[in-house]
Amino acid sequence: MNSHGGMKISFITVDRFAEESKTRKKKKTLLSDARKLSDEELLRKLESLGIAAGKDWLGELCERYRSAEELSQVLYTEYDIKDSDSDWVWLCTTVLWERWFPDVLNLEMIDDMMQLGYQKLARKDVAGACEAWLSYWRAAVKLMEKWKIKTVSEFDVQFLQTQSLFNWCQDFEMELGNAALGDAKYRAARLQFCRQIIPLFDPEERLPKENMRRAIAESCFDMGDAQEAYKLYEQWLEADPGWGWGWIGWSDLYWLLSQRERDYQRAEQILTRAIGAPGLRDRADVLERLSDLYEQSGQEEKRRKVAAQLDSMRPQSHKSRTIFQAATATSEPPTYLAAESNTSPVSGEGRKKIGRNEPCPCGSGKKYKRCCGG
């Protein structure tokens, strides 16, 4: 395990950074180099270091350790390996492990699975990324069961990946939502994943749990079970009436996310009820959404009143604006949700930074940070 600025970094992460770096040292042997060698060449390299490795020997050790890195560190001590040769112990055990015992999962294997998804995402292959990540998640669950890991934070301590499970799971939920726009099967996958991951967060990790709950309700709604989505929000908000984004998510189902006739009145009732909720968090966001609703439904007088409330809550330089206004001063007004005959045209006045987890105002249905805000 390496350390950088007090932060521990695994061998696989260091190797990955070196592989991607344009300043790679010529004499540095990396995992990609070791993977080009045959089993016999890898075994001879270990033998030259005094390690008489074999398939039975390695198979027994693989069951006892979480990673080839953990195993190699034991071998360093047992065989008195010099620092100059230590890389080869990890490289050889990593490659032989993945070739001989691919079903005995370890850190290096699952890190590759996760990174494959990010590579596909970088190529705009959202569905491909989701398929890679579904495989990764199944592997991660198996490791949790094997090593009796109960929480996401505990997993991140025991398996120090290039990207943490905590951060990845939020990316995965979002991309499942984007993939579902092109293939409905990802709605069920998103629903199942969110239900699985929520119990694994620590009690104090409220934000990711709240985001996953919103995704569950949206998935139910998109799968045609609107009543279940409504019921879930009612239950959650009864337990936690201060959850501002819960009220927003519930109201969104009636207009912002609705593919049918929009029920602005019901959405307004939910948001005004939220404003009166005790201990409301993210009050400004709730008011902004109410302002958006009024603008979209042509209720200008009500919109101005809410805008005045928002302006009184903020410094002069951060006056309220809406998600329906254009993202840049030179762009045309967005058409998102403005096409219906019973709505008012969108004003081009004013500009707003759209929340990165908001629906993109271009109308794609994707979240802003994976669309125009990417």
N, C-alpha and C positions, 0 to 999 in steps of 0.2 A: 504494500500500500504506500503510495506516494503522498506527500503533503505539499499543498500550494497555498501560501498565505494563511496557514492554520486550518485549511480545509483538506480533508482526506480525498484522494483521487485514486481510483482503482487502476490496475495495470491496463485493463482493456480500454479505459478512457484515455490514458496517456498514449497508448498505441494508436487509438483512433485519431487523436489530435495530431500526432506525428505523421500519420498517413495522409491527413488532409492538409498539413502545413506545406507551404511552398518552400520552406527553408529546411526541409528534412535533411538530417545529417546523412551523408553518403554511406558511412560505415555502420549506421544504426540498422540492425536487422529487425524487421517488423513481422507481425503476424501474417501479413500477406506473403511475405517471403517464405516463412515456415510452411505455409499451406501449399507451396509449390513442391515441397520435398515429399518423397515417398515415405511410407512407414519405416522401411529399413533404414533410410537415411536418418530419420528422426531417432530411431532406436540407437543407431551407432553414435549419434551425437550425445545422447544421454550416457551411453556406455563410456565414452571418452571422458565423461565427468565423474565416472565411478558409480553410475546408477545402472544396475542390470535390470532394466525394465522389461516387462512382458505383459501380455493381455490380461492374464489372471491377476497378476500383481496390481496393475492399474485399475482393473475392474473393482477390486475390493476397496481400494483407496477412494475411488470416485463416489462410492456410497457414503463415505464418512465426511466429505467436505462439500462446502457450498460452491466452491469455485476452484479452477485450476490455480489461481493465485494463492488461495489458502493452502492448497496442497503443496505448491512449489515452495512456499515459505517454510513448511515443515521439512521439506527435502534439503533446503539450504543448510539447515542446522544439522540434520542427520548425516549428511554427506560432506559437510564442511566445504560448501561451494564458495568459490571466490566471487567477489562482486562482479568482476569482469565476465564471468560465465553465467551469472544468475539469470539473465534474460532468456538464455537458451533452455533453462529448466522450465520456465513458464511457457515459452513458445511450444516446446515439444509436448508437454503434458496437455496444453490447451488443444492442440491439433489432434493428438491421438485420442483424447477424450471425446471430442466431437465426432471423430470418424468411427471409433469402436463402440461407443456407448451413447448414441444420440438421444436415447430415451431417458438417460440419467441427466436431467437438466442441471445446468449450473449458471453462474453469473454471466460468463462469457457468451453462452448460447442465447440467453434471453436478452442480453444487451444487443446482440446482433439482430434479433427479431424486432426489437423496438426501433433500432436505427434504420432497419429496412423500411419500416413504415414512414419514417421521416424522409427518407430518400425518395420514396414514391410520392409523398406529398410535395416535395420540392419540384417534382416533375408534373405537378398538377393532376396526379392520378389519385383522386380522393378515394375512389372505391378500392383501388389496389392497396392504398395505405390502410384502409379499414380492414381489409382481409388479413394483411400482415399483422395488424394490431389485435385482431380477434385471436389469431394464433398465439401471439405474445400473451394475451390475457389468460388464455387457457393454461399456458405454461406457468405463468405467475401464480395462478390459483393452485396448481399442483405443488409448487414449491412452498406456498403458504401451508398447505396441508401437511407436507412432508416434515417441515421444520417447525410446525405448530406456531406459526406467526398469526397474530390476531388483528394487527392494525397496519395501515399504510405506512405510518411513521416507523414502525418496527421493521417492516420489510425494507425500507430505505436505509436503515442502519445495517442490516445484515447483507443486503445486496446493493452495493454502491455502484449504481449504473451511471452511464453517461448523462442520462436524463432521469430525474427522480420519478418514482411511481406517482408521487403526489402531483407533480406538474403534468406528467403525461396523461393521467386519467382525465384531466380537464380538457386537454387537447383532443383526446379520443372521443369524449362525449360530443364535443363540438363538430368533429369531422363525421361522426355517425349521423348527426343531424343534417349536415350538408350532403352526405352520400344518399340519404333518404329522399332527397329531392329528385334524384334520378332513378332510384330503385327502392321500392317500398319495403323490401325485406330488412333494410337497415333500421327501420322504425322499431321493429321488434327487438333487434340486437341492441339498440340504444336503450330501450326500456329495460331489458334484462340486465345490461351492464350497470345502469344506474342503481337498480335495486340491489345488485350485488355489492357495489362499492360503498354505498352510504354507510352501512354498519361498520365498515372498516376504518372510518375516520375517527380521530380522537374527539372527545366531547367538545373541546375548545375550537375545533376546526369547523366553525359554523358556515363560513362562506361557501366552501366546496359542497357541503351537504345541501345548502339552499339551492345552489346552481343545479345540482343533480335532481333535486325535487322538481324544479321547474321543467327540467328535461323530461322527467317521467310524465308530468301532466301534459306537456306538449306532445309527447309520443302517443299517449292515450287519445288525445284530441285528434291527431293526424291519422290515427288508425280507425277513426270513426266512433270512438267511445267518448263523446263530449261529456256525457253525464258523469262518467268516472273521473274525468279531469276536474269538473266542477266540484265533485264531492271531495276529491283529494285536497283541493285548495281550501275548502271549508274546514276540513279537519286540521290541516296544518295551521291555518290562521286562527282557529279557535285555541290551539295550543300555544301559538306565538303571534298574537295580534300586532306586535311591533315589527314584523317582517315586511318592510316596505316593498321589496321586490316581489314578494309573494302576492301582495295586492295588485301590483302592476301586471305580473304574469297572469293572474286570474282575469283581470279586465281585458288583457290583450286577446284572450280567446274569443271575446265577443265582437272584436272589431279588427285589431291589427293583424291577427293571424287567421281570421275567419275567411273561408273561401265562399261563404254564402252571404245572405243579406246581413249586414252589420247591425248589431243591436247597440247603438251608441248610448241609449238610455240606461241599459243594464250595466254597461261598462262604466258610465259616469257614476252610477249608484255605488259601485264597488270602490272606485277611487275616492269619492267623497266620504264613504264609510271609513276608508283607510286613514284619511286626514284626521278623523276624530278618534283614531285608535290610540290607546295609551302606550307611551314609550315608542312611538313610531320611529323607526330607523330609515334613513335615506328619504326624509320628507321632501327635500328639493326634487329628487327624482320622481316621486309620486306626483308632485305638482307639475313638473315638466310633462309627464305623460298625460295628465289631465288637460294641460294647455294644448298638447298635440291633438288630443281627441276633439277639443272644441274647435280647433282650426280645421281639422279634417271634416267635421260635421257642420261647418258653417256657422258656429255659434260665437261670433266675433266678440260680442259684449262680454260673455263669460270668459273668453280667452284673455281679454285685456285685464280683467280682474285678477285672474290667476297669475298673469305675467307681472302685474304690479306686486303681488305677494312675493314672487320669486325675486324681483328686483330689490325689494326691501331686505331680502336675506343675503344679498351678495354685494361685493364691492362693485363700484361703478364700471370697472373693466370687464365684469363677467355677467352682463345682463342676459336674461333668459332668451333663448331661441329654440326653435323646434326641429325635430328630426326630419320634417318635411321640407325644410329649406335647403337650398343647394349647398354642396360641400365646399365649393370655392367661389370666389367673387366673379369669375368669368364663365362659370358653367351655366347651362340651362337649368331651370327648375326641375327637380326630379319628378317622375311620373308615378312613383310608388303610391299605390292606393288612391290615386287621383282620377282614375279612368271611369269610375262609376258615375252614372248620370245624376245620382242624388248627392254628390259631394261638390264642394267648392273648389275652384282652381287653386293651385298652390302659389302662394306669393313668393317671389324671388328676393324679397327684402330680408336682409340679415343672414348670418351664417352661424352654424353651430358645429362644434366638434362632437361627432356621434360616438356614443359609447361603443367600445370594441365588441361587446357581446350583444349589441342591439341588432335587430333585423336590418340588413342593408337597405338604405332608401332607394337603391336602384331598382328594387323589385325582384331581385333574383331569388329571394327567400333565404339566402345564406346570411350568416352573421357577418357584421360589417368588417371584422378583422380578417375574414377569409374571403372577402370580396373586394369592394372598392377601397377598403381601408388596409388591404394587405401590403 
